Amino acid sequence: MRTLYDVQQLLKRFDVYVHVGKRIWDIEVMSLEIDNLYRAHVISKKLFLQAKMVLKRDHHYEETHHDIFNLGGKQNGQSKVNRG
């Protein structure tokens, strides 16, 4: 298991489909679903850890790239105002 798509396919095997709206939110919900599958003993520890690593990596990527797009420009639809 190497990609977010692989994690989605794993969840799909258990009829779990996630689409919240933003990719980072999807990743967070998928992580909760993977936790639930592991606690219910329907996936192995190895599969659980692989999925969690993929989700952690992609979550970090989304966090860092979201910040890049907000630097030095508009944030939340507002122009940056210099009050100095």
N, C-alpha and C positions, 0 to 999 in steps of 0.2 A: 504494500500500500504506500503510494508515493504522492498522490495528488488529492485535491479536494474532490475531484470527480470520483476517485476511488472510494472516498468516505461516503459520498452521496449514493454510490452503487451499493455499498454495504447497508446503509440505512434503508434503501429501496427493497432489499431482500426481506426486510421486516415490515414492509408497507409504511415506512416513515418517509414522508416527503416534506421538505422544509423550503419555504419561500416567504420570508418576512418582509423583504423590500430592499434592504441594504445588505450588501455582501457580508459586512462585518457582523450584522445581526444574525444572518443565516448561520455563520460560523459559530456564534455563541449558542444558538439553539441546537445545532448539530452536536456540539460538545455536550450539552445536557442530555440529549438523546443517547449518545454513546455511553455516558455515565449510567443511564437507566438500563440500557441493554447489558452492560457489564454487571451491574448490581443484580439483575434478574438471571444471571448466569447463562445467558444465551450467546455471548461471544467470549472467546478466550482472552486471557490476560495479554497474550502477545498481540492479538488483533486490536484489543482495547488500547494498548500503549502505542501501537503504530498509528492508529486513528488520531489519538490525542496529540501525537507529535506533529502530524500533518496539520491539524486544526490550530495548534499553537503557532506553528510557523506562518500559516496563512493569516491568522489573526494579527500577529506582529507586523506582517507586511502591510495589511490594511491600515493599521494604526499609524505606521510611519509614513505611508504614502498619503494618507488623508491629511496629515499635518503639513506635508510639503505643499499641497495645493492651497493651504490657508495662509502661508507665509507672505507677508508684505503686501497683501492685497485686501480683498474683501473677506470678511468673516461673517457668516450667517446673513449674507445679503446686505451687509452694511459696509459703507466705505470707511476706511481707516481715517481718523481725524487726528491731526497733530495739534495738541493743546499746549505745546511748550512755549 
